[in-house]
């Protein structure tokens, strides 16, 4: 694994993603495509709560949502002659699959190994240290759709020490030529120049995350929490599907889980004030936090958030733990990707 001589972050991470001053993470090759760095325990709790609300079908919706997001991402990378070679030759497709699976560790998806591949037919592999099988299967399936150009079916099996993922085309599979609309909300100018590594340009607030290439995981060194770097579109498609099925209850679940996480960030000692919270949001690509204090009133505006309820929940949870729950709250949507949470002490 090649790493930066200055901050020791893997070069594949600083090469393929850009941490921007406006609180977002974007793909270097597709600057409109946003990524977020999220806590795996928080995601697991969120999935568990969503499953309690929506039932077992939540896993199917998660796979389909991440498939659509992954298909958008892979389709954006495959253009011109590269797309022709990958889609129309078995050798080109196999090389593409191998490179994508080799780089999965840099996203914290685990270690993925290709077991078998048949052109325009099926692909199968093993995953060690996979973080969430429904989401991970959707990511692999979306890649399969982009490379092969046809609809597919998927299946995952947990074997204990590893998991098996299979993607295949049925005989009557229809071609896919047009990706679904991507979910990449407009960004507004925000923030200030981040303190960055002079060698690779990565923000120094990201140095606490350690990429364990041998395990295929990312860890927050301060807390030992596992992280995953995932496409914003993957999550957006999942939440949109669940929202249509369950309505406002999904938003309530997302906010509740992130409010609890905001409390934990303070009680665990790694967020000591609201300024710390702002730095944490930016390091994870969750947005840029502007603070305005006026007597008993604190206004927290999150610009370029990844999901409204993520932003609101974390701000409320951290504020409650730092300053107590005796306050009134007012929410104001300022436009796409921006919300102000005003908390007034009673």
C-alpha positions as CSV (number, residue, x, y, z in Angstrom):
1,X,0.0,0.0,0.0
2,X,1.5,3.3,-1.1
3,X,1.0,6.1,1.4
4,X,1.7,9.8,1.6
5,X,5.1,10.6,3.1
6,X,3.6,13.4,5.1
7,X,0.3,12.2,6.6
8,X,0.4,8.5,5.9
9,X,-3.0,8.4,4.2
10,X,-3.1,5.9,1.3
11,X,-2.4,7.6,-2.1
12,X,-5.4,5.8,-3.7
13,X,-7.6,7.7,-1.2
14,X,-6.2,11.2,-1.9
15,X,-6.0,10.4,-5.6
16,X,-9.6,9.2,-6.1
17,X,-11.5,11.5,-3.6
18,X,-11.3,15.2,-2.9
19,X,-12.1,16.7,0.6
20,X,-13.4,20.2,-0.3
21,X,-13.5,23.3,1.9
22,X,-17.3,23.4,1.6
23,X,-17.8,20.3,3.8
24,X,-18.2,17.8,0.9
25,X,-16.2,14.9,-0.4
26,X,-16.3,14.4,-4.2
27,X,-14.8,11.9,-6.7
28,X,-11.8,13.3,-8.4
29,X,-12.8,11.8,-11.8
30,X,-16.5,12.8,-11.4
31,X,-16.5,16.0,-9.4
32,X,-20.3,16.1,-9.3
33,X,-20.5,12.7,-7.5
34,X,-20.4,13.1,-3.7
35,X,-19.2,10.6,-1.1
36,X,-19.7,10.5,2.6
37,X,-17.7,8.8,5.4
38,X,-20.1,7.2,7.8
39,X,-19.8,5.2,11.0
40,X,-20.7,1.6,10.5
41,X,-22.3,1.1,14.0
42,X,-24.5,4.0,13.3
43,X,-25.5,2.6,9.9
44,X,-26.2,-0.8,11.4
45,X,-28.4,0.8,14.1
46,X,-30.2,2.8,11.4
47,X,-30.8,-0.3,9.3
48,X,-32.1,-2.2,12.4
49,X,-34.6,0.6,13.2
50,X,-35.7,0.9,9.5
51,X,-36.3,-2.8,9.4
52,X,-38.4,-2.5,12.5
53,X,-40.6,0.1,10.7
54,X,-40.6,-1.4,7.2
55,X,-40.1,-5.1,7.8
56,X,-37.7,-7.5,5.9
57,X,-38.3,-5.7,2.6
58,X,-36.0,-3.0,3.8
59,X,-33.0,-5.2,2.8
60,X,-34.4,-5.5,-0.7
61,X,-34.9,-1.8,-1.0
62,X,-31.4,-1.2,0.3
63,X,-29.9,-3.5,-2.3
64,X,-31.9,-1.8,-5.1
65,X,-31.0,1.7,-3.9
66,X,-27.3,1.0,-3.6
67,X,-27.4,-0.8,-7.0
68,X,-28.8,2.3,-8.7
69,X,-26.2,4.6,-7.0
70,X,-23.4,2.2,-7.9
71,X,-24.6,1.9,-11.5
72,X,-24.5,5.7,-11.8
73,X,-21.0,5.8,-10.4
74,X,-19.6,3.0,-12.6
75,X,-21.4,4.4,-15.7
76,X,-19.8,7.7,-15.2
77,X,-16.3,6.1,-15.2
78,X,-17.0,3.9,-18.4
79,X,-17.1,6.2,-21.4
80,X,-15.9,6.1,-25.0
81,X,-13.5,3.4,-26.1
82,X,-13.1,2.2,-22.5
83,X,-16.8,1.4,-22.3
84,X,-16.7,-0.5,-25.6
85,X,-13.7,-2.6,-24.5
86,X,-15.1,-3.4,-21.1
87,X,-18.6,-4.1,-22.3
88,X,-17.8,-6.1,-25.4
89,X,-14.8,-8.2,-24.4
90,X,-14.5,-10.7,-21.6
91,X,-10.9,-9.8,-20.9
92,X,-11.7,-6.1,-20.6
93,X,-14.6,-6.8,-18.3
94,X,-12.6,-9.1,-16.1
95,X,-9.8,-6.5,-15.7
96,X,-12.4,-3.9,-14.8
97,X,-14.0,-6.2,-12.1
98,X,-10.6,-7.0,-10.7
99,X,-9.5,-3.3,-10.4
100,X,-12.8,-2.3,-8.8
101,X,-12.6,-5.2,-6.3
102,X,-9.0,-4.5,-5.5
103,X,-9.9,-0.9,-4.6
104,X,-12.9,-1.8,-2.4
105,X,-10.7,-1.8,0.7
106,X,-10.0,1.9,0.1
107,X,-13.8,2.5,0.7
108,X,-13.9,0.3,3.8
109,X,-16.1,-2.2,2.0
110,X,-14.0,-5.2,3.1
111,X,-11.7,-7.5,1.0
112,X,-13.5,-8.7,-2.1
113,X,-12.2,-11.6,-4.2
114,X,-13.4,-12.7,-7.6
115,X,-14.2,-16.4,-7.6
116,X,-15.7,-16.8,-11.1
117,X,-16.8,-14.7,-14.0
118,X,-18.7,-15.6,-17.3
119,X,-19.1,-12.8,-19.8
120,X,-22.7,-11.6,-20.2
121,X,-23.8,-14.2,-17.7
122,X,-22.7,-14.1,-14.1
123,X,-20.1,-13.1,-11.5
124,X,-19.4,-14.6,-8.0
125,X,-17.0,-13.7,-5.3
126,X,-16.2,-13.8,-1.6
127,X,-16.2,-10.8,0.8
128,X,-14.2,-10.7,4.0
129,X,-15.1,-8.1,6.6
130,X,-18.1,-6.9,4.6
131,X,-19.8,-4.0,6.4
132,X,-23.5,-4.5,5.3
133,X,-24.4,-7.3,2.9
134,X,-27.6,-5.8,1.3
135,X,-25.8,-2.5,0.5
136,X,-22.6,-4.2,-0.6
137,X,-24.5,-6.6,-2.9
138,X,-26.2,-3.6,-4.5
139,X,-22.8,-2.0,-5.1
140,X,-21.5,-5.1,-6.8
141,X,-24.7,-5.5,-8.8
142,X,-24.7,-1.9,-10.0
143,X,-21.1,-2.4,-11.2
144,X,-22.2,-5.6,-13.0
145,X,-25.1,-3.7,-14.7
146,X,-22.8,-0.9,-15.9
147,X,-20.2,-3.3,-17.3
148,X,-22.5,-5.9,-18.9
149,X,-25.2,-3.5,-19.9
150,X,-28.1,-5.8,-18.9
151,X,-30.5,-6.2,-16.0
152,X,-29.6,-8.8,-13.4
153,X,-30.5,-10.7,-10.2
154,X,-28.5,-10.9,-7.0
155,X,-28.0,-13.1,-3.9
156,X,-25.9,-13.0,-0.8
157,X,-25.1,-15.6,1.7
158,X,-23.4,-15.1,5.1
159,X,-20.9,-17.9,5.7
160,X,-19.6,-16.6,9.1
161,X,-16.0,-15.8,8.4
162,X,-16.9,-14.5,4.9
163,X,-19.9,-13.9,2.7
164,X,-20.7,-15.0,-0.8
165,X,-22.2,-12.6,-3.4
166,X,-23.5,-13.8,-6.7
167,X,-24.9,-11.7,-9.6
168,X,-26.4,-13.2,-12.7
169,X,-28.4,-12.5,-15.9
170,X,-31.5,-14.4,-16.7
171,X,-32.2,-15.5,-20.3
172,X,-34.7,-12.8,-20.9
173,X,-32.6,-10.0,-19.3
174,X,-33.3,-6.6,-20.9
175,X,-30.5,-4.2,-21.8
176,X,-29.9,-1.1,-19.6
177,X,-28.7,1.9,-21.5
178,X,-29.8,4.9,-19.5
179,X,-28.7,5.4,-15.8
180,X,-31.4,6.6,-13.3
181,X,-31.2,10.3,-12.5
182,X,-28.3,10.9,-10.1
183,X,-28.8,12.4,-6.6
184,X,-26.2,15.1,-6.3
185,X,-27.7,18.2,-4.7
186,X,-26.2,21.6,-5.7
187,X,-23.4,22.8,-3.6
188,X,-23.0,26.4,-2.3
189,X,-19.8,28.2,-1.6
190,X,-19.0,27.8,2.1
191,X,-16.3,27.3,4.6
192,X,-12.7,28.3,4.9
193,X,-9.4,26.9,3.8
194,X,-8.9,23.7,5.7
195,X,-5.5,22.9,7.4
196,X,-4.1,20.4,4.9
197,X,-1.1,18.1,4.5
198,X,1.5,19.9,2.5
199,X,2.5,16.7,0.6
200,X,-0.9,15.3,-0.6
201,X,-3.4,18.1,0.3
202,X,-5.6,16.0,2.5
203,X,-7.2,17.8,5.5
204,X,-5.4,17.1,8.7
205,X,-8.8,16.3,10.4
206,X,-8.9,13.2,8.2
207,X,-5.6,11.8,9.5
208,X,-7.3,10.2,12.4
209,X,-9.0,7.7,10.0
210,X,-6.8,4.7,9.4
211,X,-7.1,2.6,6.3
212,X,-6.4,-1.1,7.1
213,X,-5.7,-2.5,3.7
214,X,-5.1,-6.0,5.0
215,X,-8.6,-6.1,6.4
216,X,-10.4,-3.8,3.9
217,X,-11.6,-1.5,6.7
218,X,-11.4,2.1,7.8
219,X,-11.1,2.9,11.5
220,X,-11.4,6.1,13.5
221,X,-8.2,5.9,15.5
222,X,-9.7,7.9,18.4
223,X,-12.6,5.7,19.0
224,X,-11.9,2.4,17.2
225,X,-15.2,2.9,15.2
226,X,-15.3,1.3,11.8
227,X,-16.1,3.7,8.9
228,X,-17.2,3.3,5.3
229,X,-16.8,5.7,2.4
230,X,-20.0,5.4,0.4
231,X,-21.6,7.3,-2.5
232,X,-24.3,9.8,-1.5
233,X,-26.5,8.6,-4.4
234,X,-26.4,5.1,-2.9
235,X,-27.9,6.3,0.4
236,X,-30.3,8.8,-1.4
237,X,-31.8,6.1,-3.5
238,X,-32.3,3.8,-0.5
239,X,-34.0,6.6,1.6
240,X,-36.2,7.7,-1.4
241,X,-37.4,4.1,-1.8
242,X,-38.2,3.7,1.9
243,X,-39.8,7.2,2.0
244,X,-42.2,6.2,-0.7
245,X,-43.1,3.0,1.1
246,X,-43.4,4.5,4.7
247,X,-43.6,8.2,4.4
248,X,-42.4,10.6,7.2
249,X,-41.7,7.8,9.6
250,X,-38.4,7.1,7.8
251,X,-37.2,10.7,8.4
252,X,-38.1,10.4,12.0
253,X,-36.0,7.2,12.4
254,X,-33.0,8.8,10.6
255,X,-33.2,11.9,12.9
256,X,-33.6,9.8,16.1
257,X,-30.6,7.6,15.3
258,X,-28.4,10.6,14.5
259,X,-29.5,12.5,17.6
260,X,-28.4,9.6,19.7
261,X,-25.1,9.6,17.7
262,X,-24.7,13.3,18.5
263,X,-25.0,12.5,22.2
264,X,-22.4,9.7,21.9
265,X,-19.9,12.0,20.1
266,X,-19.9,14.3,23.2
267,X,-20.0,11.6,25.9
268,X,-17.2,9.7,24.2
269,X,-15.1,12.8,24.5
270,X,-14.2,13.5,20.9
271,X,-16.6,16.4,20.4
272,X,-16.0,18.9,23.1
273,X,-17.9,21.9,21.6
274,X,-19.9,22.9,18.6
275,X,-16.8,23.9,16.7
276,X,-15.5,20.3,17.1
277,X,-18.9,19.1,15.7
278,X,-18.3,21.3,12.7
279,X,-14.9,19.9,12.0
280,X,-16.3,16.4,12.4
281,X,-19.1,17.0,9.9
282,X,-16.6,18.4,7.3
283,X,-14.1,15.5,7.8
284,X,-16.9,13.1,7.0
285,X,-18.4,15.0,4.0
286,X,-21.6,15.7,5.9
287,X,-21.6,19.5,5.3
288,X,-20.2,22.8,6.6
289,X,-21.4,24.1,9.9
290,X,-21.8,27.9,10.5
291,X,-22.5,29.0,14.1
292,X,-24.2,32.2,15.2
293,X,-24.6,32.8,18.9
294,X,-26.8,35.7,20.3
295,X,-27.4,35.5,24.1
296,X,-29.6,32.5,24.8
297,X,-30.0,31.7,21.1
298,X,-27.7,29.5,19.0
299,X,-28.2,29.2,15.3
300,X,-26.5,26.3,13.5
301,X,-26.6,26.4,9.7
302,X,-25.5,23.3,7.9
303,X,-24.5,23.9,4.3
304,X,-24.1,21.2,1.7
305,X,-25.5,18.5,4.0
306,X,-25.7,14.9,2.7
307,X,-29.2,14.3,4.3
308,X,-31.3,16.8,6.1
309,X,-32.1,14.5,9.1
310,X,-28.5,13.5,9.5
311,X,-27.5,17.1,9.9
312,X,-30.4,18.0,12.2
313,X,-30.0,14.9,14.4
314,X,-26.3,15.3,15.0
315,X,-26.6,19.1,15.8
316,X,-29.5,18.5,18.2
317,X,-27.8,15.6,19.9
318,X,-24.5,17.3,20.4
319,X,-26.2,20.5,21.6
320,X,-28.4,18.6,24.1
321,X,-25.3,16.8,25.6
322,X,-23.3,20.0,25.8
323,X,-26.0,22.5,27.0
324,X,-29.0,20.5,28.2
325,X,-32.4,19.9,26.8
326,X,-34.2,23.0,28.2
327,X,-34.6,24.8,24.9
328,X,-37.0,25.6,22.0
329,X,-36.2,24.6,18.5
330,X,-36.9,26.2,15.1
331,X,-36.0,24.7,11.8
332,X,-35.7,26.7,8.6
333,X,-34.9,25.3,5.1
334,X,-32.7,27.8,3.3
335,X,-32.8,26.0,-0.1
336,X,-31.3,22.8,-1.5
337,X,-28.7,21.3,0.9
338,X,-29.0,24.0,3.6
339,X,-30.9,24.0,6.9
340,X,-30.7,26.3,10.0
341,X,-31.4,24.8,13.4
342,X,-32.1,27.6,15.9
343,X,-32.0,26.5,19.6
344,X,-33.1,29.0,22.3
345,X,-32.5,28.3,25.9
346,X,-35.6,28.8,28.1
